[in-house]
Amino acid sequence: MGKKFVSLTNLNFLLYDVHGLKEILNHHYYRHQDKQAVDLMIESAIKISEKYLLPFMSEMDKKPPELVNGEVVTHPKIAKLIKAMGDGGWFCASASLENGGMQIPLMVDTAANFVFQAANNGTYGFTGLNAGAANLILEFASTELKEEYVPKLHSGKWQGTMALTEPQAGSSLGDITSTAYSTGQDGIYKIKGQKVFISAGDYEHPENIVHMMLARIEGEPEGSKGISLFVVPKYRSEKKKLVSNDVKTAGIFHKMGQKATPTVHLAFGEKNNCFGYLVGDKNQGLNYMFKLMNEARISVGIGAAGMMSMAYYAALEYANERPQGRKIGDKEGEQINIIEHADIKRMLLKQKSILEGSLSLILQCANFADLVKTKEGDLRDHYQLLLDLLTPVVKTCPSERGIEAVSDALQCLGGYGYCEDFELEQLYRDIRITPIYEGTTGIQSLDLLGRKVLMENGKAMQLLAKEFEFAVRDARYYEELNDILPLFEDGAAELKKVTHHLLAFAMKNKLDRFLADATIYMELFGLVCLGWQWLKQGTVITEACRKNVENLENPFHLGKIQTMKYFFTYEFPRVKSLTETLMNDADLTLGTDKSWLE
Ligand SMILES: Cc1cc2nc3c(=O)[nH]c(=O)nc-3n(C[C@H](O)[C@H](O)[C@H](O)COP(=O)(O)OP(=O)(O)OC[C@H]3O[C@@H](n4cnc5c(N)ncnc54)[C@H](O)[C@@H]3O)c2cc1C
């Protein structure tokens, strides 16, 4: 590998040693794969990244897409990237063999996605949504739609999008006004409406663009109950030819970051000549779309971890090379590299602890997703509940904490970090979107506390508490972890206490009070989940050191132990202050009159 942007050693440690990829590969569903094949896939993801992504990260940021004479023009390398990804099978990596996919474990797909997003996150809008759109059609659409659209999306010849947001309906999708009018033909509707912020919603390279679009069939109920899902292509097929389907790009957004991907405003049916094809049953659109949204939400968390990774290795390299200052008390001595300063080490440890904790949490969720695929009956439901509970957390925690981590990476470079000469300035802008799209942090937090925690009378929370207990049980075996273990146990107990405290408001039907501090609850939840993942990593690494004492001199093992200690000493104590805030009786936010904010 040339410039370091991910750690393969860490990725393999998490995949195999912490999250048991070998056991997943032993399942007959994945019988056509083995460790060697997986290693080759990750290697190929790194090669594609080094050839098509990494070298163009800055250039794509500096030359963003433009709308020229009605056409969206992107960076010239985009077409090559998409071809390479399509040829490599990356748009159908986790799809089943019978659906033309590679049927690789989601853990491996997630690891590759992490590598791609670390190398150049700004292009994710093109590549990430393609696979999602194809999966959605495969799962819910008719055979005709599958045959027409899926192979083209899988190859990358056509681009998939997710067309949900409207000017007046962002977080609240129940308020969309895009309308589908019956044509009298089964499943075929005329579409009218506007969509904004559509990633990769139009550009010059693909033969076609396939919008997975939410609209309300005329006369169907208001709100989220009356929303249906349609395939609305830019070009529709008529007599075996592709003809314009009356989808116009009305504008392009000029964004703070992630500039490589065009984010566009689309007008559908201005000439009353736009056709949409109903996916599945009418009025089920939001339920279907949740499949794509859940995948996309996990991918946002992966992207945040990817950007943290790129930022961390850039900061580390700089800190190792930048001479500045002297050892404290050594006024006359030689200048030292900044990595020798305790404060720089603190910032690097912080980044490493958030990055590696987040990546572990993400792979934990991918592991649950693989278990959902490979188990049956109650066990399948068990892992699905865990995945449902953790999806908003795995979207939000790496995103929010990632901004802090990338900010600290930039800080390690001092003034140079603030300038365009280094990639930190771009990464700091790029990562800022992650708590916004795919449902803002506020919305994810309402989902976590208001829906997921309550699911099946709190069953998902009980399952998560069991997972915490398993981690504690495994760690208890090692006296090396005696100092860490009670810290985690206390944190898990605080989360339980706060959850009961807040649920009491829900029981009394004080729903606004129950949910008022949902975002702070999310912060606490995320922190405890990172603690869970650090305990698991600490247990595995301690066992590895016991098995082979030489590991006690291995920088990877020593670095893991030190980062775990840092996490529990510097980061985890925030559990206490968050708990204190969440247990308050002040009703401060609800009790604030809006005039007081003027
Ligand atoms: C770069 C980019 C790419 C995007 N890509 C896509 C895409 O491909 N497809 C697509 O459909 N959309 C896309 N979006 C849209 C994105 O998903 C929305 O911007 C996002 O869901 C928020 O909607 P909004 O911008 O209308 O904000 P609003 O919904 O107006 O939210 C504004 C603020 O109010 C808060 N808020 C809103 N409602 C509530 C509530 N009930 N309770 C508490 N707080 C609340 C929010 O948390 C937020 O802080 C993209 C956006 C961007 C910027």
Ligand as a Chemical Component Dictionary entry (heavy atoms), coordinates in Angstrom:
data_LIG
# 
_chem_comp.id                   LIG 
_chem_comp.type                 NON-POLYMER 
_chem_comp.pdbx_formal_charge   0 
_chem_comp.three_letter_code    LIG 
# 
loop_
_chem_comp_atom.comp_id 
_chem_comp_atom.atom_id 
_chem_comp_atom.alt_atom_id 
_chem_comp_atom.type_symbol 
_chem_comp_atom.charge 
_chem_comp_atom.model_Cartn_x 
_chem_comp_atom.model_Cartn_y 
_chem_comp_atom.model_Cartn_z 
_chem_comp_atom.pdbx_ordinal 
LIG C1  C1  C 0 -25.321 16.645 0.374  1  
LIG C2  C2  C 0 -26.710 16.136 0.559  2  
LIG C3  C3  C 0 -27.088 14.967 -0.081 3  
LIG C4  C4  C 0 -28.389 14.490 0.055  4  
LIG N1  N1  N 0 -28.772 13.367 -0.653 5  
LIG C5  C5  C 0 -30.082 13.020 -0.662 6  
LIG C6  C6  C 0 -30.554 11.988 -1.543 7  
LIG O1  O1  O 0 -29.780 11.379 -2.284 8  
LIG N2  N2  N 0 -31.873 11.718 -1.562 9  
LIG C7  C7  C 0 -32.770 12.380 -0.770 10 
LIG O2  O2  O 0 -33.956 12.087 -0.849 11 
LIG N3  N3  N 0 -32.352 13.355 0.079  12 
LIG C8  C8  C 0 -31.040 13.685 0.145  13 
LIG N4  N4  N 0 -30.608 14.688 0.985  14 
LIG C9  C9  C 0 -31.572 15.356 1.854  15 
LIG C10 C10 C 0 -31.357 15.053 3.337  16 
LIG O3  O3  O 0 -31.706 13.726 3.618  17 
LIG C11 C11 C 0 -32.161 16.088 4.131  18 
LIG O4  O4  O 0 -31.457 17.324 3.998  19 
LIG C12 C12 C 0 -32.327 15.718 5.579  20 
LIG O5  O5  O 0 -33.167 14.600 5.695  21 
LIG C13 C13 C 0 -32.910 16.871 6.421  22 
LIG O6  O6  O 0 -34.017 17.464 5.806  23 
LIG P1  P1  P 0 -34.053 19.063 5.639  24 
LIG O7  O7  O 0 -32.785 19.457 4.998  25 
LIG O8  O8  O 0 -35.304 19.441 4.967  26 
LIG O9  O9  O 0 -34.035 19.610 7.123  27 
LIG P2  P2  P 0 -35.316 19.779 8.141  28 
LIG O10 O10 O 0 -36.139 18.533 8.080  29 
LIG O11 O11 O 0 -35.961 21.060 7.820  30 
LIG O12 O12 O 0 -34.561 19.865 9.501  31 
LIG C14 C14 C 0 -33.955 21.058 10.022 32 
LIG C15 C15 C 0 -33.591 20.846 11.498 33 
LIG O13 O13 O 0 -34.792 20.602 12.258 34 
LIG C16 C16 C 0 -34.684 19.387 12.978 35 
LIG N5  N5  N 0 -36.003 18.729 12.975 36 
LIG C17 C17 C 0 -36.812 18.504 11.925 37 
LIG N6  N6  N 0 -37.914 17.863 12.323 38 
LIG C18 C18 C 0 -37.803 17.654 13.640 39 
LIG C19 C19 C 0 -38.610 17.031 14.631 40 
LIG N7  N7  N 0 -39.773 16.455 14.316 41 
LIG N8  N8  N 0 -38.172 16.995 15.904 42 
LIG C20 C20 C 0 -36.979 17.534 16.237 43 
LIG N9  N9  N 0 -36.166 18.147 15.362 44 
LIG C21 C21 C 0 -36.562 18.204 14.076 45 
LIG C22 C22 C 0 -33.651 18.552 12.222 46 
LIG O14 O14 O 0 -33.026 17.589 13.083 47 
LIG C23 C23 C 0 -32.680 19.641 11.739 48 
LIG O15 O15 O 0 -31.762 19.926 12.739 49 
LIG C24 C24 C 0 -29.304 15.172 0.891  50 
LIG C25 C25 C 0 -28.908 16.344 1.545  51 
LIG C26 C26 C 0 -27.638 16.824 1.378  52 
LIG C27 C27 C 0 -27.258 18.116 2.060  53 
# 
loop_
_chem_comp_bond.comp_id 
_chem_comp_bond.atom_id_1 
_chem_comp_bond.atom_id_2 
_chem_comp_bond.value_order 
_chem_comp_bond.pdbx_ordinal 
LIG C1  C2  SING 1  
LIG C2  C3  SING 2  
LIG C2  C26 DOUB 3  
LIG C3  C4  DOUB 4  
LIG C4  N1  SING 5  
LIG C4  C24 SING 6  
LIG N1  C5  DOUB 7  
LIG C5  C6  SING 8  
LIG C5  C8  SING 9  
LIG C6  O1  DOUB 10 
LIG C6  N2  SING 11 
LIG N2  C7  SING 12 
LIG C7  O2  DOUB 13 
LIG C7  N3  SING 14 
LIG N3  C8  DOUB 15 
LIG C8  N4  SING 16 
LIG N4  C9  SING 17 
LIG N4  C24 SING 18 
LIG C9  C10 SING 19 
LIG C10 O3  SING 20 
LIG C10 C11 SING 21 
LIG C11 O4  SING 22 
LIG C11 C12 SING 23 
LIG C12 O5  SING 24 
LIG C12 C13 SING 25 
LIG C13 O6  SING 26 
LIG O6  P1  SING 27 
LIG P1  O7  DOUB 28 
LIG P1  O8  SING 29 
LIG P1  O9  SING 30 
LIG O9  P2  SING 31 
LIG P2  O10 DOUB 32 
LIG P2  O11 SING 33 
LIG P2  O12 SING 34 
LIG O12 C14 SING 35 
LIG C14 C15 SING 36 
LIG C15 O13 SING 37 
LIG C15 C23 SING 38 
LIG O13 C16 SING 39 
LIG C16 N5  SING 40 
LIG C16 C22 SING 41 
LIG N5  C17 SING 42 
LIG N5  C21 SING 43 
LIG C17 N6  DOUB 44 
LIG N6  C18 SING 45 
LIG C18 C19 SING 46 
LIG C18 C21 DOUB 47 
LIG C19 N7  SING 48 
LIG C19 N8  DOUB 49 
LIG N8  C20 SING 50 
LIG C20 N9  DOUB 51 
LIG N9  C21 SING 52 
LIG C22 O14 SING 53 
LIG C22 C23 SING 54 
LIG C23 O15 SING 55 
LIG C24 C25 DOUB 56 
LIG C25 C26 SING 57 
LIG C26 C27 SING 58 
# 
